[in-house]
Amino acid sequence: MGGDRHPVRSRLSVAAAAGWVLAAALPLAFVGVFFAWPVATIVGRGLVPEGVLDVAGIFEVLARPRTQRIIAFTIGMAAAATAITLVLGMPVAYVLSRLRFRGRGVLRAAVLVPFVLPTVVVGIAFRALLRDTPLDGSIVTILAALVFFNVAVVARTVAVSWESLDPRQEEAARVLGAGPVRVFVTLTLRRLGPSIAAAASIVFLFCSTAFGTVLVLGGAKYATIETEIWLLTTQFLDLRAASVLSIAQLVVVVLLLALTARVRGRSTTQRRAFAARSPRRSDAPVIVATLLIAAALVVPLAALVERSLRVAGEYGLGNYLALASTGDRNALAVTPWQALGNSLGFAVAATGVAMLIGLVASILLSRTPRSPGARRGLDLLDGALMLPLGVSAVTVGFGFLITLNAPPLDLRTSPVLVPIAQALVAVPLVVRTLLPVLRSVGSRMREAAATLGAAPWRVILTVDLGVAGRAALAATGLAFTVALGEFGATTFLSRPDAATLPVVIYRLIGLPGGDNAGMATAASVILAAVTVAVVALVERLRVDTAGAF
């Protein structure tokens, strides 16, 4: 009898291993077919036009003065925006992680909202705020918009680590005579170093690959690598130059993701959150700074609302009433309200895909394999899932049109391309929201459930999903908002009769006439309102990892 158990156990372990391999195949196939293939095709057509690597063409593109200016401007702008974002995000991180006060949830939401707002909406909001001022159309405006987006990344990412630091060490240092500045520099800052470095690399990544905001605010005057790829692809059909820039961008992205993974390590596997305390008098400067930063994040949206209510120098609802039309001289194929319906439908589909891929990937990545090879494989999977965040959405969208145009994947005329492209961007956010929660489960709970006779699938349902249920709901909301506002790839893939609202807004601001501009601001307010409503629901779930990387 006893001899029969070992073969049964062996067969069960083989079946479990096969199940994990099949589960890993799903996210890998998704990233491979809908990301790696289109990007590789675009790059190959530009660099290997006739089956031979065009080395001379690569160096010719890199030697162009415009290319060098654009690369230098992109790196300099991203570095400056990252530095400013770190300075502004640190006091917010302290308040969110260390202090307990009424209105803390409102502050969390106010910080998170800019991160998930559509890029086109943010661009129009800053145009409304700084219109007819010396800063209108300047580099300062672009920097302000990038900081506006990314304060949440620093605040939420560092806050997650900060709340896990034992405050008794700092209190002991103060008792021994160390001042607040010395305690922060020598003790707190050193322990927060990995999370600060991870946040900085992610912010730099987002700033260097920003598209919609830079396109709206900078136009042709302030071109970045991302907007230049769009210009070379759509206006000049210069695939060689676009491919060279895409490769340069991809190299930077891979290096940043590797740096982030190295400094972050696997520290999220064991994390203890210490209870927040009531504010003290010594916290007043940090609290005041945080409130001023939060107020500054609200100002552009308030300016957008004010501008949307202004019609011919007077206040009224004319711009909102015009959303039922197709614009001045029927400039649009659909009304903005119809475009909003298209956006909502695409976002729902994209969210479903992103949650399926992200949930499977997060469960896989939360495991702690025994073999070094399996561990390296999981790290590679994690990095592969993050790549769509940093590679040009324009390259991905154009790659869709070129690669997915023949059986068995002839999807050029299919509406599924839009939600798939949106899901590519949403999956990393789903994984980064779910993974810390799933890693906190620990192997002992899973082993205990298995010892009691639970099958592997039942362990996942009862243990993993039981713990991560609220985080999954938060990830769903965040994925929906990201899909709703996706602009880069959607500009290529959405048809005029099925355009999304961000695409319609961008078309409106590019058309002459005050009526079209007014419609663009009103449509931006509607899109922002939907986003804020979803973020408010996410915040009610109290998931600290939402919006953190």
C-alpha positions, 0 to 999 in steps of 0.5 A: 500500500505504502509503495503505491503512494510515491508514484501517485505523488510523482505523477501529481508533481509532474502534472503540477509542473506541467500546469505551471509551464502552461500558465507561463506560456499564456503571458509569454505568448501574449507579449511575444505575439502582440509586442515582440513580433510587431516591434521586431518587424518594424525594427527589422524593416528599418535596419534590414531593408533587403535582408542585410543589416544596414550598418552605414544607415544606422550610423548615418541616422545617429550622426544627424545633428537633429537626432543628437539634439533630440536624444540629448533633449530627451535625456536632459528633460527626463533627468530634470523632471525626475529630480524635481519629482523626487524632491516633491514626492518625498514629503508626500511619501512621508505623510502617507506612510507615517502619519494618520489623520482625517482626509488621508484617503482624499490625499492619496486619491489626489496624488494618484489621479494625475498618474492615471489621467489620459495624457491628452487631458493633462496636455490640454489642462496645462494649455488651459492653465498657462494660456496667454502667459510667457510659459505657454508652449515653453519647456517649463510647461512640459516639465511641469506636466511630467512632474504632475504625472509622476509625483504619484510614482515617487510618493506611492512607491517610497511610501510602501517602503517607508511604512515598513521601516521600524520607527524605533530606530529613528526615535533611538537616534534622536534620544542619543542626540541626533537632530532630525536632519542627521537622522533622516540623512544617515538612517532613514535615507539610507534604508530608503535608498533602494525604493528611491532608486527604483522610483527614480528609474521608473519616473525617468522611464516614463518621462523619457517615453512620454508621448501625448503630453509632449505632443500636445504641449511641445509640438514640433518645437520640443521633439523627444525620441517618442514624438520623433518616432511618430513624426518619422513614421507617420509624416516622412515614412522614414522607417530606418531612422524610426527603427534606430531611435526605437532601438536606442529607446529600447536599450535605455528601457532594458537598462532601467528595468534591469536597474529597477529589478536589481535595486528593488530585489525581492524585498517585497516578499517579507514586508511589515507595515508599522502603524501610522501615528498622529501628527506632531508639531515637528511634522508641520513643515512636511504637512504644509509642503504636502498640502501645497503639492496636493493643491498644485496637482488640483490647479491644472484640472480646475483651470481645465474645468474653468476653460470648458465653461467659457464660451465667447468670453462668457460662462455657459454650457455651450461647449458641453452641448456641442459634444452631441455634434461632430464639430465645426463643419462636421470635422469628426466622423463621430460625436464626442459622446459616441467616442466616449462610448467607444472608449468605454467599450474598448477599455472594458475589453482591454481590462478583461485581457489585462486582468487575465494576463496580469493575474496569471503572471502575478501568481507565477511571479509570486512563487519562490522556485528552488532552482536558480534557472527557474528564478532567472526565468521568472525575473525575465518574465517580469522584465518582459511584461514591463517592456511595453511601458517603455517602448514607443507606443507608436512603434507598437501601433504601427507594428500591429498594422504591418504584422497582423495583416495576413492569416491566421492573424489578419486583424487590420480591420478588426476592432480587437486591435485597440483593446489588445494594444491598451491591454499591453500598457495596462498589464504592467500596472496590474502586475505591480499592484497584485505582486506585492500582495501575493508575495506577502502570502508566504509559502507556509499558507500554501503548503498548509492548504496543500497538506490538508488536501487542497489541489493546486488550483484550489490553493490559488482560489482560496489562498492567493485570490482570497488574500489578493481579492481587494488588490485585484479589484483595485488593479481592475480599476487602474487597468480600466483607467489606463486603457481608457486614456491610451493614446499612442497606439490608438492613434494608429489603430482606431478607425474614424467611425470608431475613434476613441475619445482621446483621439477625438480630443487631439483631432479637435485641438488640431482643427481651426475654430474656437468651437472645436477648441471649446469642445476639446476642453469639455470632452477632456473634462468628461474623460477626466471625470470618468477617470476620477470616479474610477480612482475614487472607487479604487481608493475606497479599497485601500490598496497601498500598492495601487499605483506603486512600482 
